Amino acid sequence: MSEKQNFKNISIVGAGAWGTALAEVMSRRGHQINLWAKENSVVNSINSKHENDVFLPNIKLSNLIVAFNNLEQITKCDLLLVVSPAQHTRETLLEVSKTLKSETPIILCSKGIEISTLSLMSQVTESIFPKNPIAILSGPSFAIDVVNNKATAVTLACKDLEIAKSIAENISLPTFRPYISEDVIGAQIGGATKNVIAIAAGVVEGQKMGDSARAATIARGFSEIKRLAISMGGKEETLAGLSGMGDLLLTCNSKTSRNYSLGIQLGEGKSIEEATNGLSTIAEGMYSAKAITSLAEENGVDMPITLAVNDLIEKKYSVTDIIDNLLNRPIKKEN
């Protein structure tokens, strides 16, 4: 695949808000997009009304988007985007593997780490698809902004830059600009860990600790992300870019972020059950906190904010005690 590829037959697995927004972006290149949804109601809504009433309501979608609830109907494609929640990605890919061709590139668009194995999404995918090219799509990109054609820039990471460039040229628009990278590890650690730091930033907001405290949380959180990524083979420049600092800033500064909003509610004193009651979408940071805490321990990386978020989610300490513990840590050199 060293020469430029034209990906005209594109399929997307996962019709949540982000998967639907990506389908709309891809359709603007003039190609039919096959979109798989688990829910029959979503399939019917997209095909009959050209809307996703469940996950992205009040947004008119292209009639080039066709929804299916049978994975076999979408895997005869030459480019596959996987947007399943991280904890369900392995299960979905095992089903996809029954019919997907070994040369089809797979773009992973979910940000998380598998709790049961501590595997990155690329590692999960490589264990099932050892021959398929694998890329990571990450960066500061709210579904509502993307679907409304607002300018967005993302990282597209792939070990083979030629494949990354071909994919980028096939999916880019003036308002959706991928920057290519070889750093698959850094792009994933940035995307997964920022969700945890966003919960912490939300807690600070919910506790009304002020903008200065939130800025400090973001900055120290970024140090944690960078330390973990580098320990696992990621590159510092990746973390300073769109899939690191860019995504972190967006997620920690807007209530559009599910993770930031969850943190606000926890900071206001709600239990994790109360804060997540009735949510139709997943705040991935809830699950990533546990996995990243274990990864940090495994790699000998100090991540006190991440550990604090995990302690809060697992109800080991109260919000007040957790904040007191962080504020009374020994003085140390900034790094």
Contacts in CASP RR format, 6 or more apart in sequence:
PFRMAT RR
TARGET T0000
AUTHOR 0000-0000-0000
METHOD contacts of the structure
MODEL  1
MSEKQNFKNISIVGAGAWGTALAEVMSRRGHQINLWAKENSVVNSINSKH
ENDVFLPNIKLSNLIVAFNNLEQITKCDLLLVVSPAQHTRETLLEVSKTL
KSETPIILCSKGIEISTLSLMSQVTESIFPKNPIAILSGPSFAIDVVNNK
ATAVTLACKDLEIAKSIAENISLPTFRPYISEDVIGAQIGGATKNVIAIA
AGVVEGQKMGDSARAATIARGFSEIKRLAISMGGKEETLAGLSGMGDLLL
TCNSKTSRNYSLGIQLGEGKSIEEATNGLSTIAEGMYSAKAITSLAEENG
VDMPITLAVNDLIEKKYSVTDIIDNLLNRPIKKEN
1 103 0 8 1.000
1 105 0 8 1.000
1 133 0 8 1.000
1 160 0 8 1.000
1 162 0 8 1.000
1 163 0 8 1.000
1 166 0 8 1.000
2 162 0 8 1.000
4 165 0 8 1.000
4 166 0 8 1.000
4 169 0 8 1.000
5 78 0 8 1.000
5 163 0 8 1.000
5 166 0 8 1.000
5 167 0 8 1.000
5 170 0 8 1.000
6 170 0 8 1.000
7 78 0 8 1.000
7 79 0 8 1.000
7 105 0 8 1.000
7 166 0 8 1.000
7 167 0 8 1.000
7 170 0 8 1.000
7 171 0 8 1.000
8 31 0 8 1.000
8 78 0 8 1.000
9 31 0 8 1.000
9 32 0 8 1.000
9 34 0 8 1.000
9 76 0 8 1.000
9 77 0 8 1.000
9 78 0 8 1.000
9 79 0 8 1.000
10 26 0 8 1.000
10 31 0 8 1.000
10 33 0 8 1.000
10 34 0 8 1.000
10 77 0 8 1.000
10 78 0 8 1.000
10 79 0 8 1.000
10 80 0 8 1.000
10 81 0 8 1.000
10 171 0 8 1.000
11 33 0 8 1.000
11 34 0 8 1.000
11 35 0 8 1.000
11 36 0 8 1.000
11 74 0 8 1.000
11 75 0 8 1.000
11 77 0 8 1.000
11 79 0 8 1.000
11 80 0 8 1.000
11 81 0 8 1.000
12 19 0 8 1.000
12 22 0 8 1.000
12 23 0 8 1.000
12 26 0 8 1.000
12 33 0 8 1.000
12 34 0 8 1.000
12 35 0 8 1.000
12 36 0 8 1.000
12 74 0 8 1.000
12 80 0 8 1.000
12 81 0 8 1.000
12 82 0 8 1.000
12 83 0 8 1.000
13 36 0 8 1.000
13 71 0 8 1.000
13 74 0 8 1.000
13 80 0 8 1.000
13 81 0 8 1.000
13 82 0 8 1.000
13 83 0 8 1.000
13 84 0 8 1.000
13 92 0 8 1.000
13 96 0 8 1.000
14 35 0 8 1.000
14 36 0 8 1.000
14 37 0 8 1.000
14 38 0 8 1.000
14 82 0 8 1.000
14 83 0 8 1.000
14 84 0 8 1.000
15 23 0 8 1.000
15 35 0 8 1.000
15 36 0 8 1.000
15 37 0 8 1.000
15 38 0 8 1.000
15 39 0 8 1.000
15 42 0 8 1.000
15 43 0 8 1.000
15 46 0 8 1.000
15 52 0 8 1.000
15 55 0 8 1.000
15 67 0 8 1.000
16 37 0 8 1.000
16 42 0 8 1.000
16 52 0 8 1.000
16 54 0 8 1.000
16 55 0 8 1.000
16 56 0 8 1.000
16 83 0 8 1.000
16 143 0 8 1.000
16 281 0 8 1.000
17 52 0 8 1.000
17 55 0 8 1.000
17 56 0 8 1.000
17 143 0 8 1.000
17 144 0 8 1.000
17 281 0 8 1.000
18 83 0 8 1.000
18 109 0 8 1.000
18 141 0 8 1.000
18 143 0 8 1.000
19 35 0 8 1.000
19 81 0 8 1.000
19 83 0 8 1.000
19 109 0 8 1.000
19 143 0 8 1.000
20 35 0 8 1.000
20 46 0 8 1.000
20 52 0 8 1.000
20 55 0 8 1.000
20 56 0 8 1.000
20 59 0 8 1.000
20 61 0 8 1.000
20 65 0 8 1.000
20 143 0 8 1.000
20 147 0 8 1.000
21 56 0 8 1.000
21 143 0 8 1.000
21 144 0 8 1.000
21 146 0 8 1.000
21 147 0 8 1.000
22 81 0 8 1.000
22 83 0 8 1.000
22 109 0 8 1.000
22 146 0 8 1.000
23 33 0 8 1.000
23 35 0 8 1.000
23 61 0 8 1.000
23 65 0 8 1.000
24 59 0 8 1.000
24 61 0 8 1.000
24 62 0 8 1.000
24 65 0 8 1.000
24 146 0 8 1.000
24 147 0 8 1.000
25 146 0 8 1.000
25 147 0 8 1.000
25 171 0 8 1.000
25 173 0 8 1.000
25 176 0 8 1.000
26 33 0 8 1.000
26 81 0 8 1.000
26 171 0 8 1.000
27 33 0 8 1.000
27 61 0 8 1.000
27 62 0 8 1.000
27 64 0 8 1.000
27 65 0 8 1.000
28 62 0 8 1.000
28 173 0 8 1.000
29 170 0 8 1.000
29 171 0 8 1.000
29 173 0 8 1.000
30 64 0 8 1.000
31 64 0 8 1.000
32 64 0 8 1.000
32 65 0 8 1.000
32 66 0 8 1.000
33 62 0 8 1.000
33 64 0 8 1.000
33 65 0 8 1.000
33 66 0 8 1.000
34 66 0 8 1.000
34 68 0 8 1.000
34 73 0 8 1.000
34 74 0 8 1.000
34 77 0 8 1.000
35 46 0 8 1.000
35 65 0 8 1.000
35 66 0 8 1.000
35 67 0 8 1.000
35 68 0 8 1.000
35 74 0 8 1.000
36 67 0 8 1.000
36 68 0 8 1.000
36 69 0 8 1.000
36 70 0 8 1.000
36 71 0 8 1.000
36 73 0 8 1.000
36 74 0 8 1.000
37 43 0 8 1.000
37 46 0 8 1.000
37 67 0 8 1.000
37 68 0 8 1.000
37 69 0 8 1.000
38 69 0 8 1.000
39 54 0 8 1.000
39 69 0 8 1.000
40 69 0 8 1.000
41 53 0 8 1.000
41 54 0 8 1.000
42 52 0 8 1.000
42 53 0 8 1.000
42 54 0 8 1.000
42 55 0 8 1.000
42 67 0 8 1.000
43 67 0 8 1.000
43 68 0 8 1.000
43 69 0 8 1.000
45 51 0 8 1.000
45 52 0 8 1.000
45 53 0 8 1.000
45 54 0 8 1.000
46 52 0 8 1.000
46 61 0 8 1.000
46 65 0 8 1.000
46 66 0 8 1.000
46 67 0 8 1.000
47 66 0 8 1.000
47 67 0 8 1.000
50 60 0 8 1.000
50 61 0 8 1.000
50 62 0 8 1.000
50 63 0 8 1.000
50 65 0 8 1.000
51 57 0 8 1.000
51 58 0 8 1.000
51 59 0 8 1.000
51 60 0 8 1.000
51 61 0 8 1.000
52 59 0 8 1.000
52 61 0 8 1.000
54 280 0 8 1.000
55 280 0 8 1.000
55 281 0 8 1.000
56 143 0 8 1.000
56 144 0 8 1.000
56 147 0 8 1.000
59 144 0 8 1.000
59 147 0 8 1.000
59 148 0 8 1.000
68 74 0 8 1.000
71 92 0 8 1.000
71 95 0 8 1.000
71 96 0 8 1.000
71 99 0 8 1.000
72 98 0 8 1.000
72 99 0 8 1.000
74 80 0 8 1.000
75 96 0 8 1.000
75 99 0 8 1.000
75 100 0 8 1.000
76 99 0 8 1.000
76 101 0 8 1.000
77 104 0 8 1.000
78 104 0 8 1.000
78 105 0 8 1.000
79 104 0 8 1.000
79 105 0 8 1.000
79 107 0 8 1.000
79 167 0 8 1.000
79 170 0 8 1.000
80 96 0 8 1.000
80 100 0 8 1.000
80 104 0 8 1.000
80 105 0 8 1.000
80 106 0 8 1.000
80 107 0 8 1.000
81 106 0 8 1.000
81 107 0 8 1.000
81 109 0 8 1.000
81 137 0 8 1.000
82 89 0 8 1.000
82 92 0 8 1.000
82 93 0 8 1.000
82 96 0 8 1.000
82 106 0 8 1.000
82 107 0 8 1.000
82 108 0 8 1.000
82 109 0 8 1.000
82 110 0 8 1.000
82 125 0 8 1.000
83 109 0 8 1.000
83 110 0 8 1.000
84 92 0 8 1.000
84 110 0 8 1.000
85 110 0 8 1.000
85 282 0 8 1.000
85 284 0 8 1.000
86 110 0 8 1.000
86 111 0 8 1.000
86 112 0 8 1.000
86 113 0 8 1.000
86 114 0 8 1.000
86 121 0 8 1.000
86 192 0 8 1.000
86 284 0 8 1.000
86 287 0 8 1.000
86 288 0 8 1.000
87 114 0 8 1.000
87 115 0 8 1.000
87 287 0 8 1.000
89 108 0 8 1.000
89 110 0 8 1.000
89 114 0 8 1.000
89 121 0 8 1.000
89 124 0 8 1.000
89 125 0 8 1.000
90 114 0 8 1.000
90 124 0 8 1.000
90 128 0 8 1.000
93 124 0 8 1.000
93 125 0 8 1.000
93 128 0 8 1.000
93 129 0 8 1.000
94 128 0 8 1.000
97 128 0 8 1.000
97 129 0 8 1.000
100 106 0 8 1.000
100 129 0 8 1.000
100 132 0 8 1.000
102 129 0 8 1.000
102 131 0 8 1.000
102 132 0 8 1.000
103 131 0 8 1.000
103 132 0 8 1.000
103 133 0 8 1.000
104 132 0 8 1.000
105 132 0 8 1.000
105 133 0 8 1.000
105 134 0 8 1.000
105 135 0 8 1.000
105 158 0 8 1.000
105 163 0 8 1.000
105 167 0 8 1.000
106 125 0 8 1.000
106 129 0 8 1.000
106 132 0 8 1.000
106 133 0 8 1.000
106 134 0 8 1.000
106 135 0 8 1.000
107 135 0 8 1.000
107 136 0 8 1.000
107 137 0 8 1.000
107 156 0 8 1.000
107 167 0 8 1.000
108 121 0 8 1.000
108 122 0 8 1.000
108 125 0 8 1.000
108 134 0 8 1.000
108 135 0 8 1.000
108 136 0 8 1.000
108 137 0 8 1.000
108 188 0 8 1.000
109 137 0 8 1.000
109 138 0 8 1.000
110 121 0 8 1.000
110 284 0 8 1.000
111 138 0 8 1.000
111 188 0 8 1.000
111 190 0 8 1.000
111 191 0 8 1.000
111 192 0 8 1.000
111 194 0 8 1.000
111 195 0 8 1.000
111 284 0 8 1.000
111 288 0 8 1.000
112 120 0 8 1.000
112 121 0 8 1.000
112 188 0 8 1.000
112 191 0 8 1.000
112 192 0 8 1.000
112 195 0 8 1.000
112 284 0 8 1.000
112 285 0 8 1.000
112 287 0 8 1.000
112 288 0 8 1.000
112 291 0 8 1.000
113 119 0 8 1.000
113 120 0 8 1.000
113 121 0 8 1.000
113 188 0 8 1.000
113 192 0 8 1.000
113 287 0 8 1.000
113 288 0 8 1.000
113 291 0 8 1.000
113 292 0 8 1.000
113 295 0 8 1.000
114 120 0 8 1.000
114 121 0 8 1.000
114 124 0 8 1.000
114 291 0 8 1.000
115 287 0 8 1.000
115 290 0 8 1.000
115 291 0 8 1.000
117 123 0 8 1.000
117 124 0 8 1.000
118 291 0 8 1.000
118 294 0 8 1.000
118 295 0 8 1.000
118 298 0 8 1.000
119 127 0 8 1.000
120 185 0 8 1.000
120 188 0 8 1.000
120 189 0 8 1.000
120 192 0 8 1.000
121 136 0 8 1.000
121 188 0 8 1.000
122 134 0 8 1.000
122 136 0 8 1.000
122 184 0 8 1.000
122 185 0 8 1.000
122 188 0 8 1.000
125 132 0 8 1.000
125 134 0 8 1.000
126 134 0 8 1.000
133 158 0 8 1.000
133 160 0 8 1.000
133 163 0 8 1.000
134 158 0 8 1.000
134 159 0 8 1.000
134 184 0 8 1.000
135 156 0 8 1.000
135 157 0 8 1.000
135 158 0 8 1.000
135 163 0 8 1.000
135 164 0 8 1.000
135 167 0 8 1.000
135 184 0 8 1.000
136 155 0 8 1.000
136 156 0 8 1.000
136 157 0 8 1.000
136 158 0 8 1.000
136 184 0 8 1.000
136 187 0 8 1.000
136 188 0 8 1.000
136 243 0 8 1.000
137 154 0 8 1.000
137 155 0 8 1.000
137 156 0 8 1.000
137 178 0 8 1.000
138 154 0 8 1.000
138 155 0 8 1.000
138 157 0 8 1.000
138 187 0 8 1.000
138 188 0 8 1.000
138 190 0 8 1.000
138 191 0 8 1.000
138 242 0 8 1.000
138 243 0 8 1.000
138 244 0 8 1.000
138 247 0 8 1.000
139 153 0 8 1.000
139 154 0 8 1.000
139 155 0 8 1.000
139 191 0 8 1.000
139 242 0 8 1.000
139 243 0 8 1.000
139 244 0 8 1.000
139 246 0 8 1.000
139 247 0 8 1.000
139 250 0 8 1.000
140 152 0 8 1.000
140 153 0 8 1.000
140 154 0 8 1.000
140 242 0 8 1.000
140 246 0 8 1.000
140 247 0 8 1.000
140 249 0 8 1.000
140 250 0 8 1.000
140 251 0 8 1.000
141 152 0 8 1.000
141 154 0 8 1.000
141 247 0 8 1.000
141 250 0 8 1.000
142 250 0 8 1.000
142 254 0 8 1.000
142 256 0 8 1.000
142 257 0 8 1.000
144 256 0 8 1.000
145 152 0 8 1.000
146 152 0 8 1.000
146 176 0 8 1.000
149 175 0 8 1.000
150 175 0 8 1.000
151 174 0 8 1.000
151 175 0 8 1.000
151 177 0 8 1.000
152 175 0 8 1.000
152 176 0 8 1.000
152 177 0 8 1.000
153 177 0 8 1.000
153 178 0 8 1.000
153 179 0 8 1.000
153 242 0 8 1.000
154 176 0 8 1.000
154 177 0 8 1.000
154 178 0 8 1.000
154 179 0 8 1.000
154 242 0 8 1.000
154 243 0 8 1.000
155 178 0 8 1.000
155 179 0 8 1.000
155 180 0 8 1.000
155 181 0 8 1.000
155 187 0 8 1.000
155 238 0 8 1.000
155 241 0 8 1.000
155 242 0 8 1.000
155 243 0 8 1.000
156 164 0 8 1.000
156 167 0 8 1.000
156 168 0 8 1.000
156 178 0 8 1.000
156 179 0 8 1.000
156 180 0 8 1.000
156 181 0 8 1.000
157 164 0 8 1.000
157 180 0 8 1.000
157 181 0 8 1.000
157 182 0 8 1.000
157 183 0 8 1.000
157 184 0 8 1.000
157 186 0 8 1.000
157 187 0 8 1.000
157 188 0 8 1.000
157 238 0 8 1.000
157 243 0 8 1.000
158 164 0 8 1.000
158 167 0 8 1.000
158 180 0 8 1.000
158 181 0 8 1.000
158 182 0 8 1.000
158 184 0 8 1.000
159 182 0 8 1.000
159 184 0 8 1.000
161 180 0 8 1.000
161 182 0 8 1.000
164 180 0 8 1.000
164 181 0 8 1.000
164 182 0 8 1.000
165 180 0 8 1.000
167 178 0 8 1.000
168 178 0 8 1.000
168 179 0 8 1.000
168 180 0 8 1.000
171 178 0 8 1.000
172 178 0 8 1.000
179 242 0 8 1.000
181 187 0 8 1.000
181 238 0 8 1.000
181 243 0 8 1.000
183 234 0 8 1.000
183 235 0 8 1.000
183 238 0 8 1.000
185 229 0 8 1.000
185 232 0 8 1.000
185 233 0 8 1.000
185 234 0 8 1.000
186 229 0 8 1.000
186 232 0 8 1.000
186 233 0 8 1.000
186 234 0 8 1.000
186 235 0 8 1.000
186 238 0 8 1.000
186 239 0 8 1.000
186 243 0 8 1.000
186 244 0 8 1.000
187 238 0 8 1.000
187 243 0 8 1.000
187 244 0 8 1.000
189 225 0 8 1.000
189 228 0 8 1.000
189 229 0 8 1.000
189 232 0 8 1.000
189 234 0 8 1.000
189 239 0 8 1.000
190 225 0 8 1.000
190 229 0 8 1.000
190 238 0 8 1.000
190 239 0 8 1.000
190 243 0 8 1.000
190 244 0 8 1.000
190 247 0 8 1.000
190 248 0 8 1.000
191 243 0 8 1.000
191 244 0 8 1.000
191 247 0 8 1.000
192 284 0 8 1.000
192 285 0 8 1.000
192 288 0 8 1.000
192 291 0 8 1.000
192 292 0 8 1.000
193 224 0 8 1.000
193 225 0 8 1.000
193 228 0 8 1.000
193 229 0 8 1.000
193 288 0 8 1.000
193 292 0 8 1.000
193 306 0 8 1.000
194 225 0 8 1.000
194 244 0 8 1.000
194 247 0 8 1.000
194 248 0 8 1.000
194 251 0 8 1.000
194 252 0 8 1.000
195 251 0 8 1.000
195 259 0 8 1.000
195 283 0 8 1.000
195 284 0 8 1.000
195 285 0 8 1.000
195 288 0 8 1.000
196 259 0 8 1.000
196 285 0 8 1.000
196 288 0 8 1.000
196 289 0 8 1.000
196 292 0 8 1.000
196 305 0 8 1.000
196 306 0 8 1.000
196 309 0 8 1.000
196 310 0 8 1.000
197 217 0 8 1.000
197 218 0 8 1.000
197 221 0 8 1.000
197 222 0 8 1.000
197 224 0 8 1.000
197 225 0 8 1.000
197 248 0 8 1.000
197 251 0 8 1.000
197 252 0 8 1.000
197 305 0 8 1.000
197 306 0 8 1.000
197 309 0 8 1.000
198 248 0 8 1.000
198 251 0 8 1.000
198 252 0 8 1.000
198 257 0 8 1.000
198 259 0 8 1.000
198 260 0 8 1.000
198 263 0 8 1.000
198 285 0 8 1.000
199 259 0 8 1.000
199 260 0 8 1.000
199 262 0 8 1.000
199 263 0 8 1.000
199 266 0 8 1.000
199 283 0 8 1.000
199 285 0 8 1.000
199 286 0 8 1.000
199 289 0 8 1.000
199 309 0 8 1.000
199 312 0 8 1.000
199 313 0 8 1.000
200 217 0 8 1.000
200 221 0 8 1.000
200 263 0 8 1.000
200 305 0 8 1.000
200 306 0 8 1.000
200 308 0 8 1.000
200 309 0 8 1.000
201 214 0 8 1.000
201 217 0 8 1.000
201 218 0 8 1.000
201 252 0 8 1.000
201 253 0 8 1.000
201 260 0 8 1.000
201 263 0 8 1.000
202 214 0 8 1.000
202 252 0 8 1.000
202 260 0 8 1.000
202 261 0 8 1.000
202 262 0 8 1.000
202 263 0 8 1.000
202 264 0 8 1.000
202 266 0 8 1.000
202 267 0 8 1.000
203 263 0 8 1.000
203 264 0 8 1.000
203 266 0 8 1.000
203 267 0 8 1.000
203 309 0 8 1.000
203 312 0 8 1.000
203 319 0 8 1.000
203 323 0 8 1.000
204 210 0 8 1.000
204 213 0 8 1.000
204 214 0 8 1.000
204 217 0 8 1.000
205 214 0 8 1.000
205 260 0 8 1.000
205 263 0 8 1.000
205 264 0 8 1.000
205 267 0 8 1.000
206 263 0 8 1.000
206 264 0 8 1.000
206 265 0 8 1.000
206 266 0 8 1.000
206 267 0 8 1.000
206 268 0 8 1.000
207 267 0 8 1.000
207 268 0 8 1.000
207 319 0 8 1.000
207 323 0 8 1.000
209 323 0 8 1.000
214 252 0 8 1.000
217 252 0 8 1.000
217 305 0 8 1.000
218 248 0 8 1.000
218 249 0 8 1.000
218 252 0 8 1.000
220 305 0 8 1.000
221 248 0 8 1.000
221 305 0 8 1.000
221 306 0 8 1.000
222 239 0 8 1.000
222 244 0 8 1.000
222 245 0 8 1.000
222 248 0 8 1.000
223 334 0 8 1.000
223 335 0 8 1.000
224 296 0 8 1.000
224 301 0 8 1.000
224 302 0 8 1.000
224 303 0 8 1.000
224 304 0 8 1.000
224 305 0 8 1.000
224 306 0 8 1.000
225 239 0 8 1.000
225 244 0 8 1.000
225 248 0 8 1.000
226 236 0 8 1.000
226 239 0 8 1.000
227 301 0 8 1.000
227 302 0 8 1.000
227 303 0 8 1.000
227 335 0 8 1.000
228 292 0 8 1.000
228 295 0 8 1.000
228 296 0 8 1.000
228 299 0 8 1.000
228 301 0 8 1.000
228 303 0 8 1.000
229 235 0 8 1.000
229 236 0 8 1.000
229 238 0 8 1.000
229 239 0 8 1.000
230 236 0 8 1.000
230 239 0 8 1.000
231 299 0 8 1.000
231 300 0 8 1.000
231 301 0 8 1.000
232 295 0 8 1.000
232 299 0 8 1.000
238 244 0 8 1.000
239 245 0 8 1.000
250 257 0 8 1.000
251 257 0 8 1.000
251 259 0 8 1.000
251 260 0 8 1.000
252 260 0 8 1.000
253 260 0 8 1.000
254 260 0 8 1.000
255 261 0 8 1.000
255 264 0 8 1.000
258 279 0 8 1.000
258 281 0 8 1.000
258 282 0 8 1.000
258 283 0 8 1.000
258 284 0 8 1.000
259 283 0 8 1.000
259 284 0 8 1.000
259 285 0 8 1.000
259 286 0 8 1.000
261 283 0 8 1.000
262 275 0 8 1.000
262 276 0 8 1.000
262 283 0 8 1.000
262 285 0 8 1.000
262 286 0 8 1.000
263 275 0 8 1.000
265 274 0 8 1.000
265 275 0 8 1.000
266 272 0 8 1.000
266 275 0 8 1.000
266 312 0 8 1.000
266 319 0 8 1.000
267 319 0 8 1.000
269 319 0 8 1.000
271 315 0 8 1.000
272 286 0 8 1.000
272 313 0 8 1.000
272 315 0 8 1.000
276 283 0 8 1.000
276 286 0 8 1.000
285 309 0 8 1.000
286 313 0 8 1.000
289 306 0 8 1.000
289 309 0 8 1.000
289 310 0 8 1.000
289 313 0 8 1.000
290 310 0 8 1.000
290 313 0 8 1.000
290 314 0 8 1.000
292 303 0 8 1.000
292 306 0 8 1.000
292 310 0 8 1.000
293 303 0 8 1.000
293 306 0 8 1.000
293 307 0 8 1.000
293 310 0 8 1.000
295 301 0 8 1.000
296 302 0 8 1.000
296 303 0 8 1.000
296 306 0 8 1.000
296 307 0 8 1.000
304 326 0 8 1.000
304 329 0 8 1.000
305 326 0 8 1.000
308 322 0 8 1.000
308 325 0 8 1.000
308 326 0 8 1.000
311 317 0 8 1.000
311 322 0 8 1.000
312 319 0 8 1.000
312 322 0 8 1.000
317 325 0 8 1.000
END
